Amino acid sequence: MPQTNQRENAALFAPGGTLRASINLGNPVLAGLDAKTGEPIGVSVDLATELARRLGVPLQLVAVKSAGASVENLEQDKADIGFFAVDPKRAQEISFTGPYVLIEGYYAVRADSPITGNDQVDRPGITVAVGNGSAYDLFLTRELKSATIVRMPTSPAVVQGFLEQNLSVAAGVRQQLEHDAAKAGGLRILDQRFMVIRQAMGVPKIRGEAAAAYLAEFVEDVKASGFVAASLAKHKIEGALVAKRGD
């Protein structure tokens, strides 16, 4: 990254002196809780830590359980940066970087379900469980014309709600679905993704173009340097690809 005034950049992102990073614990690809310490860990935490280091300011993690709550943290000035799937609705208030990882969205059904392909989901009478405010909720809200969307409080609650409410389909990030399906049993993941989630960093638009430009270049730098790939490997994340410039 080009050398710029650290103090000026710190003022853009952390006017209160501490960088507040919103961490969504509802996406296991990006963050979770350390079993020993109970503290947030993951790729998004590593990125926030590195950004705070470069800015020369302390870091405060503001952990939430859903993407919707993470968006609210930025909109309500409870956090300075966040980690989100790029979405046009969110982009009204948030300046997004390019994506740093690509994550796949999939459907899960019961083992005895007649649904065998994605083209059978968007039909009358089909009910689809999603995590409220998640990237795939926003995407499917736009794309599904005939099926009915049923929103669960968080992404980790999707499979349980899908089973308890006897819904037709559960939608989510592949790794989360595979994890929950393995615990529940009797489910299968359809073999075709319905979307690719472009996971990026974001800063409130009111922070200005300079902040957006700095954060965008930061993300390109940590991708190119191997930082993101190393973080994915450290946290044993499979199925998430490091995004290329322009993805």
C-alpha positions in Angstrom: 0.0 0.0 0.0 1.2 3.6 -0.6 2.6 5.4 2.4 0.1 7.9 3.7 -0.3 9.8 6.9 -1.2 7.2 9.6 -2.7 9.8 11.9 -5.0 11.1 9.2 -6.1 7.6 8.3 -6.7 6.7 11.9 -8.9 9.7 12.3 -11.0 8.6 9.3 -11.7 5.2 10.8 -11.4 5.6 14.5 -12.4 9.2 15.4 -12.9 8.0 19.0 -9.3 6.7 19.2 -10.3 3.0 19.0 -11.2 1.0 15.9 -14.5 -0.7 16.5 -15.0 -3.7 14.2 -18.4 -5.4 13.8 -17.9 -9.2 13.8 -20.7 -11.4 12.6 -20.6 -14.7 14.5 -23.4 -16.1 12.4 -21.1 -16.8 9.5 -18.7 -19.7 10.5 -16.6 -19.1 7.5 -15.5 -15.7 8.8 -15.8 -15.8 12.6 -16.6 -17.9 15.7 -15.9 -18.1 19.4 -12.6 -19.6 20.7 -13.6 -22.7 22.7 -11.0 -21.9 25.4 -11.3 -18.1 25.8 -14.8 -17.4 24.5 -13.4 -14.5 22.4 -14.1 -14.0 18.7 -11.6 -15.5 16.3 -11.5 -16.0 12.5 -10.6 -14.4 9.3 -12.6 -11.2 9.9 -11.0 -10.8 13.3 -7.5 -11.3 11.7 -8.3 -8.6 9.1 -9.6 -6.2 11.7 -6.5 -6.8 13.9 -4.2 -6.1 10.9 -6.1 -2.9 9.9 -5.9 -1.6 13.5 -2.2 -2.3 13.5 -1.6 -0.4 10.3 -3.7 2.5 11.6 -1.8 2.5 15.0 -4.9 2.3 17.1 -6.4 -0.2 19.6 -9.1 -2.6 18.4 -12.5 -3.2 19.9 -14.5 -6.2 18.6 -18.3 -5.7 18.5 -19.6 -9.2 18.1 -23.2 -9.9 16.9 -25.0 -13.0 15.8 -26.3 -12.0 12.4 -25.5 -10.1 9.3 -28.4 -7.8 9.8 -27.2 -6.9 13.3 -23.7 -6.2 11.9 -25.2 -3.8 9.3 -27.1 -2.1 12.1 -23.9 -1.6 14.0 -22.5 0.6 11.2 -25.7 2.4 10.5 -26.2 3.2 14.2 -22.5 4.2 14.8 -21.8 1.3 17.1 -18.9 0.2 14.8 -16.5 1.8 12.4 -15.9 -1.1 10.0 -17.6 -4.4 9.3 -17.5 -7.6 7.2 -20.4 -8.1 4.8 -21.5 -9.8 1.7 -21.7 -7.2 -1.1 -25.3 -6.3 -1.8 -26.9 -3.4 -3.5 -29.4 -2.7 -0.7 -26.6 -2.5 1.9 -24.5 -0.4 -0.5 -27.0 2.5 0.0 -25.3 3.2 3.4 -22.0 1.3 3.3 -19.0 1.7 1.0 -17.8 -1.8 0.1 -14.3 -2.9 -0.8 -13.7 -5.6 -3.4 -14.4 -9.0 -2.0 -11.6 -10.8 -0.1 -13.2 -14.2 -0.2 -16.0 -15.9 -2.2 -18.5 -18.1 -0.4 -21.0 -20.4 -1.9 -24.8 -20.4 -1.1 -26.5 -23.8 -1.2 -29.9 -25.4 -0.5 -30.5 -28.3 1.9 -33.5 -30.6 1.9 -34.7 -33.7 3.8 -33.2 -37.0 2.5 -36.7 -38.1 1.2 -37.6 -34.7 -0.4 -38.7 -34.8 -4.0 -36.6 -31.8 -4.7 -33.4 -32.8 -6.5 -32.3 -29.5 -8.2 -32.3 -25.8 -7.7 -34.9 -25.3 -10.5 -37.5 -27.1 -8.3 -37.2 -24.6 -5.4 -39.0 -21.5 -6.8 -42.5 -23.0 -7.0 -45.8 -22.4 -5.3 -46.1 -24.2 -2.0 -42.3 -24.4 -1.4 -41.1 -22.8 1.8 -37.5 -21.7 2.1 -35.8 -21.0 5.5 -33.2 -18.3 5.5 -31.3 -16.3 8.1 -32.9 -12.9 8.5 -30.9 -10.1 6.8 -28.2 -12.4 5.5 -26.7 -12.1 2.0 -28.7 -15.0 0.7 -31.9 -13.6 2.3 -31.5 -10.4 0.3 -30.6 -12.3 -2.8 -33.5 -14.8 -2.6 -35.9 -12.0 -1.7 -35.1 -10.5 -5.1 -34.9 -13.8 -7.1 -37.6 -16.1 -5.8 -41.0 -15.3 -7.3 -43.2 -18.2 -6.3 -41.7 -19.9 -3.2 -42.3 -18.4 0.2 -39.4 -17.2 2.3 -39.5 -17.9 6.0 -36.9 -15.9 8.0 -35.1 -17.3 11.1 -33.3 -15.0 13.6 -29.8 -16.0 12.5 -28.1 -18.2 10.0 -27.1 -20.9 12.5 -30.8 -21.1 13.4 -31.9 -22.0 9.8 -31.7 -25.8 9.9 -33.3 -26.1 13.3 -36.2 -23.8 12.2 -36.4 -25.6 8.9 -36.9 -28.9 10.8 -39.2 -27.6 13.6 -41.5 -25.8 11.1 -41.5 -28.6 8.6 -40.3 -26.3 5.8 -39.3 -27.5 2.3 -35.8 -26.1 1.9 -33.1 -24.6 4.1 -30.8 -22.0 2.4 -27.4 -20.9 3.6 -23.6 -20.8 3.4 -22.5 -24.3 2.4 -20.2 -24.8 5.4 -22.9 -23.9 7.9 -25.5 -26.1 6.2 -23.0 -29.1 6.1 -22.2 -28.6 9.8 -25.9 -28.4 10.9 -27.0 -31.2 8.5 -24.4 -33.5 9.9 -25.7 -32.9 13.5 -29.3 -33.2 12.5 -29.0 -36.2 10.2 -31.5 -37.1 7.5 -30.6 -34.2 5.2 -28.8 -33.7 1.9 -27.3 -30.7 0.3 -28.3 -30.0 -3.4 -25.3 -30.3 -5.7 -25.5 -26.9 -7.3 -24.9 -23.6 -5.6 -27.6 -20.9 -6.1 -25.3 -17.9 -5.6 -21.7 -16.9 -4.9 -21.4 -14.6 -1.9 -18.8 -11.9 -2.4 -17.5 -11.2 1.1 -16.0 -7.7 1.6 -15.1 -5.1 4.2 -17.3 -2.0 4.6 -17.2 1.4 6.1 -20.1 3.8 6.5 -20.4 6.1 3.5 -20.6 9.1 5.8 -16.9 8.5 6.6 -16.1 9.8 3.0 -14.3 8.7 -0.1 -10.8 8.7 1.4 -11.8 6.1 4.0 -13.5 4.0 1.3 -10.4 4.2 -0.9 -8.0 3.3 1.9 -10.0 0.3 3.0 -10.4 -0.9 -0.6 -6.6 -0.8 -1.1 -6.1 -2.5 2.2 -8.2 -5.4 1.1 -6.3 -5.7 -2.2 -3.0 -5.7 -0.3 -3.9 -8.4 2.1 -5.2 -10.6 -0.7 -2.1 -10.1 -2.8 0.3 -10.6 0.1 -1.1 -14.0 1.0 -2.5 -12.7 4.3 -6.1 -13.8 3.6 -5.0 -17.2 2.3 -2.9 -17.8 5.4 -5.8 -16.8 7.7 -8.2 -19.2 5.9 -5.6 -22.0 6.4 -4.9 -21.1 10.0 -8.6 -21.4 10.9 -9.0 -24.5 8.7 -11.7 -23.0 6.5 -12.5 -25.1 3.4 -14.7 -24.1 0.5 -14.0 -20.4 0.7 -11.8 -19.0 -2.1 -9.5 -15.9 -1.9 -11.1 -13.4 -4.3 -9.1 -12.0 -7.2 -8.9 -8.3 -8.0 -12.0 -7.6 -10.1 -14.1 -10.5 -8.7 
